[in-house]
Amino acid sequence: MRVQEGMGKADKKQQSPERGIKRLKNNFESSASDTESIQDGRPSIAMVLREMKGMESSLKGFMKQLKEDVSFIKTNMLELQKEAQALDTCTNEIEQRVSDLEGNMAAVKTALKDEQLKGSRMREKLIDLEGQSRQNNLQLLGVREGTERKPWDMTDTVSELLEDIMPAGGDQIKIECAHRALSARPKPGQRPRVVIIKLLCFQDREKIIKLATEKGKIKWR
């Protein structure tokens, strides 16, 4: 009997740790069930453990969802950062282009002012040239319609008129061109159109003006 009892103790010492843990767990669960039956009306340890396991499971699900949300937010943040960088690059390019345009506009304004100044000077020169080109012009009033040999040219007619009315040297006056004013031919009884004469010499113009001033009205044909 003693030998067998000693062998039984040796067998107990050779049991594996897993079997020991399982036995402790069974003992704990049995004691928990006993406690549940004893403590009537109060939450037992088993109930608390079940609640804790449920909370742990819920917490794990929440943490998993939270990790997914954080990962999604990080991905979106990276995309937003890329878009912000691209927008910043575009903004810099636009600012550079605006700066270039402002510089070009300043150059254009300067060039435009120069051109306006040149145009003003050219206009003054044209007015002066036009005045100079007309300084040898004369207008004859009251020359009867139909006296001209050619409807578009009165050079010969004016030459004959000057030879007849000038006391001397009328045949030496040189006429560049002569024509009537560019308007409709008047009806009978209306005032005849003005005859415009362009002389080659300014002195001849002065002679004719002096003669007209001295005689006043001159009758011809």
Helices and strands as residue ranges (DSSP letters): H 2-13, H 17-38, H 45-134, E 137-140, H 155-165, G 170-172, E 175-180, E 195-199, H 202-215
